[in-house]
Amino acid sequence: MAFDKDLHVKYIESLDRQTDTFEYWVTEHIRISGAYWGLSGLFLLGREDVMDKEGIVTHVKKCQHESGGFGGNVGHDPHMLYTLSAVQILVLYDSMEGVDVDGIVNYIKGNQLPDGSFQGDEWGEVDHRFTYCAFNCLTLLGRLSDIDIESTVQYVKKTLNWDGGFGVAPGHESHSAYIFCCVGTLAIAERLDEINADKLAWWLCERQVPDGGLNGRPEKKSDVCYSWWVISAMAMLGRLHWIDKASLISFILKCQDTQGGIGDKPGNMADVFHTFFGLAGLSLLGFENDGVPLNPIEPIFAMPPAVLDRIGVKQRTAPQRTTVPKGTPGCL
């Protein structure tokens, strides 16, 4: 299926008007993250102008709690996931004025546990996603040094597995999404030297299956979202070229919905989550639409490089390795 930029723009722009749909109301609690995915997708397409900047910024700011954290929508409890999405939106729009930054920092600090891990909120779920959210968010705010970086690095290392990957907790199987979180965390901490990059990149490139797509772990089916989790981690490690880019691009394009947007698999209905990560994957892969590339995205922070330059966040990815090590099996 051909890539139709205007159709994707129309799809994303229409989402917040579909207030009479079941999907709109069952995703009420994650509205802030949905706004980040949609807005970031429009940045990749170069059409962020179609959104109501003032309305979005006003709504996001209303979601901040006295604790400093942000909920997924007005009236919802604060959580690390939505706090990152809120900060990303406000940074994208250069609209941090009036935001309680110290409150955000204190909220994040309060969710770091003695072993270096992070809980998502006051109810205590521990997950690498929340660690990555903390490191990403505090770096965007210029406050990473406010937390205990070393204890987190040591905790992340405890979840490293024999196959080179990372699990959600010590002793759990390797999974692509948690690998992204761990590699991203270590990249932000400037500790990528803690990783056997060749071993991990080989595990990641083995996630490419015959249809060209990528899965999250062995024996699973491909899903468009892994077009981001896997290849962004490989880009951080400087080994993005270890996969078959053309086959992956073809897979993502087959997942486009005829009415705009991208679904998880060919033939499935589009959603904003997979639309953003599909577009982000295409951008990292260097896809061009009629000779014109999508706008770039930075693999660690999932933000436009120009935005990161504006706030002074430096690049932390490893340089591209030009060869595959001798004795390493070739990837698809």
Secondary structure by P-SEA (a helix, b strand, c coil): ccccaaaaaaaaaacccccccaaaaaaccaaaaaaaaaaaaaaaaccccccaaaaaaaaaaaaccccccccccccccccaaaaaaaaaaaaaaccccccaaaaaaaaaaaaccccccccccccccccaaaaaaaaaaaaaaccccccaaaaaaaaaaaaccccccccccccccccaaaaaaaaaaaaaaccccccaaaaaaaaaaacccccccccccccbbbbcccccaaaaaaaaaccccccaaaaaaaaaaaaccccccccccccccccaaaaaaaaaaaaaacccccccccccccccccccaaaaaaaccccccccccccccccccccc
